[in-house]
Amino acid sequence: MIILLKRVNGKLMVIERHFYLFFFVTIAVGMLIAIVVIEADARSEDEPVCYSQACEKRMAENATKNGVSASEVERTVENLQLELNDSLKSTALLIEETEEEIVELVEKMSEYDLTMQQSDNDIKPTLNEFNSYKHVVKKAQDDYKKAFAEATSSEGLDEAKTLRDAYDEAVIELERLEQAYEDIKLKASEDEDTYWEKKRELMELRDTLEILQGEESDLKFDLRMSQRNSQFIVIDISGTCKVLHKLSYEDPDFTYPGNCLKVRDLLHLDTADPTMSGELVDMGYDMVRQKSPYKEYWKYYEQIPNWKVITVAPADGEIYKKATVITVSPHTVHYLKPPGAKDPSSVQESFNMLSNERYEWYDIYVDRYCEQVMVSPDIAIVEKALQHVMRECKDPYETWIPKKTFKIWSDIPFGLPPWMNKIIGDIEEVVEEILPEPEVESVVCYSQACKRGMEDRGIPWRDP
């Protein structure tokens, strides 16, 4: 127990050396608590972002474990990769099976369609035959009734009986034709139900295939990110800038458009050990790193996994394969395709026709895997990109990559001709006039499946 006060001549006095001892102990405890909190926050920030269900499941299981050692963390990553690989193989198998089902069903759809059309074509001839035979029955009925009414002798009654027997046979034939008509109509309805059922099944299979392909893409992304080494970062200027700097140094009259940075502008960001990664030598036009005296020198850094190795202008190509590469462009970075998109060649997401907007991104470009970064020639932008690469690009790109929004139609670089402006003005004046829409011919539907199919497609239908 530390005594801070003592009584001297009836007064309480502070023991000075005890006070300072207590003061420094308190500061040390406070700093220890702060370090523990920061490390806990750092651990939470380093948790991987998952896109697939397999990755999320594994991370949820690991989230319940505390006090995990380094070897256990390594084993956890290995287990995650194995589970992702198993899920990837099973998903690929499901995709293959679904594609086979789709191909088989597509090949049979023409057969289902032909059967439906044939059954539908058989209805009208059978109905016509049935309606025509009604006249035969009516005539047979009139003939035998007239014969009975006019019969005055035995021969007349015999003839009337014969006509009545013929009428009875005609009624039986009419009933047969009616049943045949009902059977054909029922078959047509069943064939139509089968067609639309298979059509719906095909749509569901295609939706399932799209979902499976999306899951496969997410699994591949998670697997690649789990294998990614986030310890190494490379910052370098573009090859164009290196050539331009050398040319302008050798020829003072040489000029070039652009705002190239130099390697010497980036040296304050370097954290590599020059004895391992190679010394930086001033060549006059810029700083150039010499080759490392060691082979596979990066293995030295790998023994210290908490060391974020930022190498400015490395001399070997192997480190580029292991690191996230930040390249400083000679000009302002400007692009249309969204950063980090699954399909980096698509610019569709940069257009929003409903909002009449288009988007352009500036200064920083990052690929989907946070492996290749292109930045504008500005130290502040380089530092900003490095900050987020240090966080493994976990923050949404929209929060730190500058984006400009433009109106699609207002940005047309040329005006419309006067005659077109006049036409548009005339249309705007009469746009409120409502014109009657032409009546659309409706489709005859016998089954509920047909009605549902027509309603889904916006096609009018009617009962027979």
Secondary structure in CASP SS format (residue, H / E / C, confidence):
PFRMAT SS
TARGET T0000
AUTHOR 0000-0000-0000
METHOD secondary structure of the structure
MODEL  1
M C 1.00
I C 1.00
I C 1.00
L C 1.00
L E 1.00
K E 1.00
R E 1.00
V E 1.00
N C 1.00
G C 1.00
K E 1.00
L E 1.00
M E 1.00
V E 1.00
I C 1.00
E H 1.00
R H 1.00
H H 1.00
F H 1.00
Y H 1.00
L H 1.00
F H 1.00
F H 1.00
F H 1.00
V H 1.00
T H 1.00
I H 1.00
A H 1.00
V H 1.00
G H 1.00
M H 1.00
L H 1.00
I H 1.00
A H 1.00
I H 1.00
V H 1.00
V H 1.00
I H 1.00
E H 1.00
A H 1.00
D H 1.00
A H 1.00
R H 1.00
S H 1.00
E H 1.00
D C 1.00
E C 1.00
P C 1.00
V C 1.00
C C 1.00
Y C 1.00
S C 1.00
Q H 1.00
A H 1.00
C H 1.00
E H 1.00
K H 1.00
R H 1.00
M H 1.00
A H 1.00
E H 1.00
N H 1.00
A C 1.00
T C 1.00
K C 1.00
N C 1.00
G C 1.00
V C 1.00
S C 1.00
A H 1.00
S H 1.00
E H 1.00
V H 1.00
E H 1.00
R H 1.00
T H 1.00
V H 1.00
E H 1.00
N H 1.00
L H 1.00
Q H 1.00
L H 1.00
E H 1.00
L H 1.00
N H 1.00
D H 1.00
S H 1.00
L H 1.00
K H 1.00
S H 1.00
T H 1.00
A H 1.00
L H 1.00
L H 1.00
I H 1.00
E H 1.00
E H 1.00
T H 1.00
E H 1.00
E H 1.00
E H 1.00
I H 1.00
V H 1.00
E H 1.00
L H 1.00
V H 1.00
E H 1.00
K H 1.00
M H 1.00
S H 1.00
E H 1.00
Y H 1.00
D H 1.00
L H 1.00
T H 1.00
M H 1.00
Q H 1.00
Q H 1.00
S H 1.00
D H 1.00
N H 1.00
D H 1.00
I H 1.00
K H 1.00
P H 1.00
T H 1.00
L H 1.00
N H 1.00
E H 1.00
F H 1.00
N H 1.00
S H 1.00
Y H 1.00
K H 1.00
H H 1.00
V H 1.00
V H 1.00
K H 1.00
K H 1.00
A H 1.00
Q H 1.00
D H 1.00
D H 1.00
Y H 1.00
K H 1.00
K H 1.00
A H 1.00
F H 1.00
A H 1.00
E H 1.00
A C 1.00
T C 1.00
S C 1.00
S H 1.00
E H 1.00
G H 1.00
L H 1.00
D H 1.00
E H 1.00
A H 1.00
K H 1.00
T H 1.00
L H 1.00
R H 1.00
D H 1.00
A H 1.00
Y H 1.00
D H 1.00
E H 1.00
A H 1.00
V H 1.00
I H 1.00
E H 1.00
L H 1.00
E H 1.00
R H 1.00
L H 1.00
E H 1.00
Q H 1.00
A H 1.00
Y H 1.00
E H 1.00
D H 1.00
I H 1.00
K H 1.00
L H 1.00
K H 1.00
A H 1.00
S H 1.00
E H 1.00
D H 1.00
E H 1.00
D H 1.00
T H 1.00
Y H 1.00
W H 1.00
E H 1.00
K H 1.00
K H 1.00
R H 1.00
E H 1.00
L H 1.00
M H 1.00
E H 1.00
L H 1.00
R H 1.00
D H 1.00
T H 1.00
L H 1.00
E H 1.00
I H 1.00
L H 1.00
Q H 1.00
G H 1.00
E H 1.00
E H 1.00
S H 1.00
D H 1.00
L H 1.00
K H 1.00
F H 1.00
D H 1.00
L H 1.00
R H 1.00
M H 1.00
S H 1.00
Q C 1.00
R C 1.00
N C 1.00
S C 1.00
Q C 1.00
F E 1.00
I E 1.00
V E 1.00
I E 1.00
D E 1.00
I E 1.00
S C 1.00
G H 1.00
T H 1.00
C H 1.00
K H 1.00
V H 1.00
L H 1.00
H H 1.00
K H 1.00
L H 1.00
S H 1.00
Y H 1.00
E H 1.00
D C 1.00
P C 1.00
D C 1.00
F C 1.00
T C 1.00
Y C 1.00
P C 1.00
G C 1.00
N C 1.00
C C 1.00
L C 1.00
K C 1.00
V H 1.00
R H 1.00
D H 1.00
L H 1.00
L H 1.00
H H 1.00
L H 1.00
D C 1.00
T C 1.00
A C 1.00
D C 1.00
P H 1.00
T H 1.00
M H 1.00
S H 1.00
G C 1.00
E C 1.00
L E 1.00
V E 1.00
D E 1.00
M C 1.00
G C 1.00
Y C 1.00
D C 1.00
M E 1.00
V E 1.00
R E 1.00
Q C 1.00
K C 1.00
S C 1.00
P C 1.00
Y C 1.00
K C 1.00
E C 1.00
Y C 1.00
W H 1.00
K H 1.00
Y H 1.00
Y H 1.00
E H 1.00
Q C 1.00
I C 1.00
P C 1.00
N C 1.00
W C 1.00
K C 1.00
V E 1.00
I E 1.00
T E 1.00
V E 1.00
A C 1.00
P C 1.00
A C 1.00
D C 1.00
G C 1.00
E H 1.00
I H 1.00
Y H 1.00
K H 1.00
K H 1.00
A C 1.00
T E 1.00
V E 1.00
I E 1.00
T E 1.00
V E 1.00
S C 1.00
P C 1.00
H C 1.00
T C 1.00
V C 1.00
H E 1.00
Y E 1.00
L C 1.00
K C 1.00
P C 1.00
P C 1.00
G C 1.00
A C 1.00
K C 1.00
D C 1.00
P C 1.00
S C 1.00
S C 1.00
V C 1.00
Q H 1.00
E H 1.00
S H 1.00
F E 1.00
N E 1.00
M C 1.00
L C 1.00
S C 1.00
N C 1.00
E E 1.00
R E 1.00
Y E 1.00
E E 1.00
W E 1.00
Y E 1.00
D C 1.00
I E 1.00
Y E 1.00
V E 1.00
D C 1.00
R C 1.00
Y C 1.00
C C 1.00
E C 1.00
Q E 1.00
V E 1.00
M E 1.00
V E 1.00
S C 1.00
P C 1.00
D C 1.00
I H 1.00
A H 1.00
I H 1.00
V H 1.00
E H 1.00
K H 1.00
A H 1.00
L H 1.00
Q H 1.00
H H 1.00
V H 1.00
M H 1.00
R C 1.00
E C 1.00
C C 1.00
K C 1.00
D C 1.00
P C 1.00
Y H 1.00
E H 1.00
T H 1.00
W C 1.00
I C 1.00
P C 1.00
K E 1.00
K E 1.00
T E 1.00
F E 1.00
K E 1.00
I C 1.00
W H 1.00
S H 1.00
D H 1.00
I C 1.00
P C 1.00
F C 1.00
G C 1.00
L C 1.00
P C 1.00
P H 1.00
W H 1.00
M H 1.00
N H 1.00
K H 1.00
I H 1.00
I H 1.00
G H 1.00
D H 1.00
I H 1.00
E H 1.00
E H 1.00
V H 1.00
V C 1.00
E C 1.00
E C 1.00
I C 1.00
L C 1.00
P C 1.00
E C 1.00
P C 1.00
E C 1.00
V C 1.00
E C 1.00
S C 1.00
V E 1.00
V E 1.00
C C 1.00
Y C 1.00
S C 1.00
Q H 1.00
A H 1.00
C H 1.00
K H 1.00
R H 1.00
G H 1.00
M H 1.00
E H 1.00
D H 1.00
R C 1.00
G C 1.00
I C 1.00
P C 1.00
W E 1.00
R E 1.00
D C 1.00
P C 1.00
END
